[in-house]
């Protein structure tokens, strides 16, 4: 994101002519439908590849001060990796309503992990960073947990986005207004909630055919020069702007510029993110790969890798081992980050931490009177 900012980094989406059959992949099944082979491999592949990019981005951050190339790569990846995640989250939230079982799943799958990991991160920072006074505050998400807060809020508002006439333009207006409103503050990371909102709303409005369109052969070919141009642009912009713009965490004023810049930057970055996200989706395999099974565990990899990402800074690894700032060291850091997050997405890790990520918690909810009545009637 663009003009230089004084704040330090914190961590951290009419009818057309039908294409030729050979140029069109099979449409992705809609959420709630019964795909032939269970989960849709495309979305699991996309989630896995996106979480690998997230981990790589966190590993590159300490390298960006001394390497313009690393900064350019960092900025390029940050343009689309979280938007891709958020668009997929919106796509699979299309059926969300206030039904009892879905609200319970929202609590067990989002609220409970947020409380547990926000607390765990706070204790980790107290210990690893020698900061015994670091507060435990559920109102101020730290590092990665902002996404859980945002997902909770976005899902609760899903029914509203289904009834408004122009949901995506409205969400973009909210994002733009947030980007010029420094008084929003840090509570619940509402800046990020609002500024990333258009990607979630876009996902709510996508259909399987939209993902088929971006996987056309012509799009895949075009994505290569587009990505190359993005890298060149990022290399030019690296010394001229702050990558904090890509976090969508602060207002324009907090980034050391004026509100008018925020009015321009927010829709401009939204457009750039959409283009690169479409390019990313165009190269995601649709068939089952060796890593497809890991797509079901991306939340595990996302939350767990944060301890190592932050620990590496607290313990001074990037300061003590200067060879990490060489080209060979940067490659090693990239490979290690990808390997670590891959391991954290595996089924054994999922089984070990399911109590924290996906607890059942039947004891915490009232029984449905209708279910009780049916049980008594023997139906």
C-alpha positions as CSV (number, residue, x, y, z in Angstrom):
1,X,0.0,0.0,0.0
2,X,1.4,3.2,-1.0
3,X,2.8,6.5,0.3
4,X,5.4,6.0,3.0
5,X,4.0,5.6,6.5
6,X,5.6,6.4,9.8
7,X,4.0,3.5,11.6
8,X,5.9,0.2,11.9
9,X,4.4,-3.0,10.6
10,X,2.2,-5.0,12.8
11,X,1.0,-8.5,12.2
12,X,0.3,-9.5,9.8
13,X,-11.1,-10.5,-2.5
14,X,-24.4,-9.4,-19.2
15,X,-24.3,-12.7,-21.0
16,X,-21.0,-13.6,-22.6
17,X,-20.2,-15.9,-25.5
18,X,-19.6,-19.5,-24.3
19,X,-15.9,-20.4,-24.7
20,X,-14.8,-23.5,-26.5
21,X,-15.2,-26.7,-24.6
22,X,-11.5,-27.4,-24.3
23,X,-11.0,-23.9,-22.8
24,X,-13.6,-24.3,-20.0
25,X,-13.0,-26.4,-16.9
26,X,-15.9,-28.2,-15.3
27,X,-17.9,-25.9,-13.0
28,X,-17.2,-26.1,-9.3
29,X,-20.1,-27.6,-7.4
30,X,-22.1,-25.1,-5.3
31,X,-21.8,-25.2,-1.6
32,X,-24.4,-27.5,-0.1
33,X,-24.5,-29.7,-3.3
34,X,-23.2,-33.2,-3.3
35,X,-20.0,-33.3,-5.4
36,X,-19.0,-36.6,-6.9
37,X,-15.9,-37.0,-4.8
38,X,-16.9,-35.2,-1.6
39,X,-15.0,-31.9,-1.1
40,X,-14.2,-29.8,-4.1
41,X,-10.5,-30.2,-4.8
42,X,-10.2,-26.8,-6.4
43,X,-11.1,-24.9,-3.2
44,X,-9.0,-27.1,-1.0
45,X,-6.1,-26.6,-3.4
46,X,-6.7,-22.8,-3.4
47,X,-6.8,-22.6,0.4
48,X,-3.6,-24.6,0.8
49,X,-1.7,-22.6,-1.7
50,X,-3.0,-19.4,-0.2
51,X,-1.9,-20.4,3.4
52,X,1.5,-21.3,2.1
53,X,1.8,-17.8,0.6
54,X,0.7,-16.3,4.0
55,X,3.4,-18.2,5.8
56,X,6.0,-17.2,3.2
57,X,4.9,-13.5,3.5
58,X,5.4,-13.6,7.3
59,X,8.9,-15.1,6.8
60,X,9.8,-12.5,4.2
61,X,8.9,-9.5,6.4
62,X,12.1,-9.3,8.3
63,X,14.0,-9.5,5.0
64,X,12.3,-6.6,3.3
65,X,14.3,-3.8,5.0
66,X,17.5,-4.9,3.4
67,X,16.2,-6.3,0.1
68,X,14.2,-4.4,-2.5
69,X,13.5,-7.6,-4.3
70,X,12.1,-9.2,-1.2
71,X,10.0,-6.1,-0.5
72,X,8.6,-6.3,-4.1
73,X,7.7,-10.0,-3.7
74,X,6.2,-9.3,-0.3
75,X,4.0,-6.5,-1.6
76,X,2.9,-8.5,-4.6
77,X,1.9,-11.5,-2.5
78,X,0.1,-9.3,0.1
79,X,-2.0,-7.9,-2.7
80,X,-3.9,-11.1,-3.2
81,X,-3.3,-13.9,-0.6
82,X,-5.8,-12.7,2.0
83,X,-8.3,-11.5,-0.6
84,X,-8.2,-15.0,-2.1
85,X,-8.9,-16.5,1.4
86,X,-11.7,-14.0,2.1
87,X,-13.4,-14.5,-1.3
88,X,-13.5,-18.3,-0.7
89,X,-14.8,-17.7,2.9
90,X,-17.6,-15.5,1.4
91,X,-18.4,-18.1,-1.3
92,X,-18.9,-20.8,1.3
93,X,-20.9,-18.5,3.5
94,X,-23.7,-18.1,0.8
95,X,-26.0,-20.4,2.6
96,X,-25.4,-18.9,6.1
97,X,-28.5,-17.8,7.9
98,X,-29.7,-17.6,11.5
99,X,-30.5,-21.3,11.7
100,X,-29.7,-22.8,15.0
101,X,-27.1,-25.3,13.9
102,X,-25.2,-22.7,11.8
103,X,-25.1,-20.3,14.7
104,X,-23.7,-23.0,16.9
105,X,-21.1,-23.8,14.3
106,X,-20.2,-20.1,14.2
107,X,-19.5,-20.2,17.9
108,X,-17.6,-23.4,18.0
109,X,-15.6,-22.9,14.8
110,X,-14.9,-19.1,15.1
111,X,-15.6,-17.7,18.5
112,X,-14.0,-20.4,20.6
113,X,-10.8,-20.6,18.6
114,X,-10.6,-16.8,18.8
115,X,-10.8,-16.7,22.6
116,X,-8.3,-19.6,23.0
117,X,-5.7,-18.3,20.5
118,X,-6.0,-14.7,21.5
119,X,-5.3,-15.8,25.1
120,X,-2.5,-18.2,24.0
121,X,-0.8,-15.6,21.9
122,X,-0.9,-13.1,24.8
123,X,0.8,-15.6,27.1
124,X,3.3,-16.5,24.4
125,X,4.3,-12.9,23.9
126,X,4.7,-12.4,27.7
127,X,7.1,-15.3,27.7
128,X,8.9,-15.2,24.4
129,X,9.2,-11.4,24.2
130,X,10.0,-11.0,27.9
131,X,6.9,-8.7,28.1
132,X,5.1,-9.8,31.3
133,X,2.7,-6.8,31.1
134,X,1.3,-7.6,27.7
135,X,-2.5,-7.5,28.2
136,X,-5.0,-10.2,27.4
137,X,-7.7,-8.3,25.6
138,X,-10.4,-9.9,23.5
139,X,-11.3,-6.5,22.1
140,X,-7.9,-5.9,20.5
141,X,-7.0,-8.9,18.3
142,X,-3.3,-9.6,18.2
143,X,-1.4,-10.7,15.0
144,X,-3.5,-13.3,13.2
145,X,-6.6,-13.5,15.2
146,X,-8.2,-10.5,13.5
147,X,-9.4,-12.8,10.8
148,X,-11.6,-14.8,13.2
149,X,-13.2,-11.6,14.5
150,X,-13.8,-10.4,10.9
151,X,-15.2,-13.8,9.8
152,X,-17.6,-13.7,12.7
153,X,-18.9,-10.2,11.9
154,X,-19.0,-10.9,8.2
155,X,-21.0,-14.1,8.6
156,X,-23.5,-12.5,10.9
157,X,-24.1,-9.8,8.3
158,X,-24.6,-12.3,5.5
159,X,-28.4,-12.1,5.5
160,X,-28.2,-8.3,5.1
161,X,-26.0,-8.6,2.0
162,X,-28.5,-11.0,0.4
163,X,-31.3,-8.4,0.5
164,X,-29.6,-5.2,-0.6
165,X,-29.7,-4.2,-4.2
166,X,-26.0,-3.4,-4.9
167,X,-24.1,-5.3,-2.2
168,X,-20.6,-5.1,-3.7
169,X,-20.6,-1.3,-4.4
170,X,-22.1,-0.7,-0.9
171,X,-19.4,-2.8,0.7
172,X,-16.7,-0.9,-1.2
173,X,-18.2,2.4,-0.1
174,X,-18.0,1.2,3.5
175,X,-14.4,0.2,3.0
176,X,-13.5,3.6,1.5
177,X,-15.2,5.5,4.3
178,X,-13.4,3.3,6.9
179,X,-10.0,4.1,5.2
180,X,-10.5,7.8,5.9
181,X,-11.9,7.4,9.4
182,X,-9.1,7.3,11.9
183,X,-11.6,7.5,14.8
184,X,-12.7,3.9,14.3
185,X,-9.8,2.8,16.5
186,X,-8.4,-0.6,17.2
187,X,-11.3,-2.3,18.9
188,X,-12.1,-5.7,17.2
189,X,-9.8,-4.5,14.3
190,X,-12.8,-2.8,12.7
191,X,-10.6,-1.1,10.1
192,X,-9.7,-4.5,8.7
193,X,-13.2,-5.8,9.1
194,X,-14.5,-2.9,7.0
195,X,-11.6,-2.6,4.5
196,X,-11.6,-6.3,3.6
197,X,-15.4,-6.5,3.6
198,X,-15.8,-6.1,-0.2
199,X,-13.9,-9.3,-0.8
200,X,-16.2,-11.3,1.4
201,X,-19.3,-9.7,-0.1
202,X,-17.9,-10.5,-3.6
203,X,-17.5,-14.1,-2.5
204,X,-21.1,-14.2,-1.4
205,X,-22.1,-13.1,-4.9
206,X,-19.9,-15.5,-6.9
207,X,-21.2,-18.6,-8.7
208,X,-19.4,-21.7,-9.9
209,X,-19.3,-20.4,-13.4
210,X,-17.2,-17.4,-12.3
211,X,-14.5,-19.7,-11.1
212,X,-14.7,-21.6,-14.3
213,X,-14.2,-18.4,-16.3
214,X,-10.9,-17.5,-14.5
215,X,-9.6,-21.0,-15.2
216,X,-9.9,-20.6,-18.9
217,X,-6.6,-21.3,-20.8
218,X,-6.5,-17.7,-22.1
219,X,-6.7,-16.3,-18.5
220,X,-3.9,-18.6,-17.4
221,X,-1.7,-17.4,-20.2
222,X,-2.6,-13.7,-19.6
223,X,-1.8,-14.1,-15.9
224,X,1.9,-14.6,-16.5
225,X,2.6,-11.2,-17.9
226,X,0.2,-9.7,-15.4
227,X,2.1,-11.1,-12.5
228,X,5.4,-10.1,-14.1
229,X,4.1,-6.5,-14.5
230,X,2.9,-6.6,-10.9
231,X,6.4,-7.6,-9.7
232,X,8.0,-4.8,-11.7
233,X,5.5,-2.3,-10.4
234,X,6.1,-3.5,-6.9
235,X,9.9,-3.2,-7.4
236,X,9.4,0.4,-8.5
237,X,7.0,1.2,-5.6
238,X,9.0,-0.6,-2.8
239,X,11.1,2.5,-1.8
240,X,8.3,4.9,-2.5
241,X,5.4,3.5,-0.5
242,X,4.6,1.6,2.7
243,X,3.5,-2.0,2.5
244,X,1.3,-1.2,5.5
245,X,-1.4,-0.2,3.0
246,X,-1.8,-3.9,2.1
247,X,-2.7,-4.8,5.7
248,X,-5.9,-2.7,5.5
249,X,-5.3,-2.1,9.2
250,X,-5.0,1.7,9.4
251,X,-6.7,4.7,8.0
252,X,-5.0,6.9,5.4
253,X,-4.3,9.5,8.1
254,X,-2.7,7.0,10.3
255,X,-0.4,6.0,7.4
256,X,0.8,9.6,7.2
257,X,-1.1,10.8,4.3
258,X,-4.4,12.6,3.6
259,X,-8.0,11.4,3.4
260,X,-8.1,12.1,-0.3
261,X,-5.3,9.6,-0.8
262,X,-7.4,7.0,1.0
263,X,-10.4,7.7,-1.2
264,X,-8.3,6.8,-4.2
265,X,-6.1,4.1,-2.8
266,X,-8.8,1.9,-1.4
267,X,-10.7,1.2,-4.6
268,X,-7.4,1.2,-6.6
269,X,-6.0,-1.5,-4.3
270,X,-9.3,-3.4,-4.4
271,X,-9.0,-3.5,-8.2
272,X,-5.4,-4.6,-8.1
273,X,-6.2,-7.3,-5.6
274,X,-9.1,-8.6,-7.8
275,X,-6.8,-8.9,-10.8
276,X,-4.1,-10.7,-9.0
277,X,-6.5,-13.0,-7.2
278,X,-8.1,-14.0,-10.5
279,X,-4.6,-14.7,-11.8
280,X,-3.9,-16.8,-8.7
281,X,-7.2,-18.8,-9.1
282,X,-6.5,-19.4,-12.8
283,X,-3.4,-21.5,-11.8
284,X,-5.0,-23.4,-9.0
285,X,-5.3,-27.1,-10.0
286,X,-8.9,-28.5,-10.2
287,X,-7.9,-32.1,-9.9
288,X,-6.8,-33.8,-6.6
289,X,-3.2,-33.2,-5.8
290,X,-1.0,-34.5,-3.0
291,X,-1.7,-31.4,-1.0
292,X,-5.5,-31.3,-1.6
293,X,-6.2,-33.0,1.8
294,X,-4.3,-30.2,3.5
295,X,-6.9,-27.7,2.4
296,X,-9.2,-28.9,5.2
297,X,-6.6,-27.9,7.7
298,X,-5.7,-24.4,6.6
299,X,-7.1,-22.7,9.8
300,X,-4.8,-25.0,11.8
301,X,-1.8,-23.9,9.8
302,X,-2.9,-20.3,9.9
303,X,-3.2,-20.0,13.6
304,X,-0.4,-22.3,14.7
305,X,2.3,-21.0,12.4
306,X,2.0,-17.6,14.1
307,X,3.9,-18.8,17.2
308,X,6.9,-19.6,15.1
309,X,6.5,-16.5,12.9
310,X,6.5,-14.2,15.9
311,X,9.0,-16.3,17.9
312,X,11.6,-15.9,15.2
313,X,11.4,-12.1,15.7
314,X,11.3,-12.3,19.5
315,X,14.3,-14.6,19.6
316,X,16.3,-12.5,17.1
317,X,16.9,-15.2,14.6
318,X,17.0,-12.8,11.7
319,X,19.5,-10.6,13.5
320,X,21.7,-13.4,14.8
321,X,21.9,-15.3,11.5
322,X,22.8,-12.7,8.9
323,X,23.2,-15.3,6.2
324,X,19.4,-15.4,6.1
325,X,19.6,-12.0,4.4
326,X,21.5,-13.4,1.5
327,X,19.8,-14.8,-1.6
328,X,20.5,-18.4,-0.5
329,X,19.2,-17.5,3.0
330,X,16.0,-16.0,1.6
331,X,15.4,-19.2,-0.4
332,X,16.0,-21.2,2.7
333,X,13.5,-19.1,4.7
334,X,10.9,-19.5,2.0
335,X,11.3,-23.3,1.9
336,X,11.2,-23.6,5.7
337,X,8.1,-21.4,6.0
338,X,6.3,-23.5,3.3
339,X,7.3,-26.8,5.0
340,X,6.3,-25.7,8.5
341,X,2.8,-24.5,7.5
342,X,2.3,-27.6,5.3
343,X,3.1,-29.8,8.3
344,X,0.7,-27.8,10.5
345,X,-2.2,-28.5,8.0
346,X,-1.8,-32.3,8.1
347,X,-4.5,-34.6,9.5
348,X,-2.4,-35.6,12.6
349,X,-2.1,-31.9,13.6
350,X,-5.8,-31.5,13.0
351,X,-6.7,-34.4,15.3
352,X,-4.4,-33.1,18.0
353,X,-5.9,-29.6,18.0
354,X,-9.5,-30.2,17.0
355,X,-10.5,-29.6,20.6
356,X,-9.4,-26.0,20.1
357,X,-10.4,-25.4,16.5
358,X,-13.6,-27.5,16.1
359,X,-14.9,-28.4,19.6
360,X,-18.3,-30.1,19.7
361,X,-19.5,-28.4,22.9
362,X,-23.0,-29.9,22.9
363,X,-23.1,-29.2,26.6
364,X,-23.0,-25.4,25.9
365,X,-26.2,-25.2,23.9
366,X,-29.8,-25.7,24.8
367,X,-31.6,-28.6,23.2
368,X,-33.8,-27.8,20.3
369,X,-37.5,-28.2,21.5
370,X,-38.5,-29.5,18.1
371,X,-35.9,-32.3,18.4
372,X,-37.0,-33.1,21.9
373,X,-40.7,-33.3,20.7
374,X,-39.8,-35.6,17.8
375,X,-37.8,-37.9,20.1
376,X,-40.8,-38.2,22.4
377,X,-43.0,-39.0,19.5
378,X,-40.6,-41.6,18.3
379,X,-40.1,-40.0,14.9
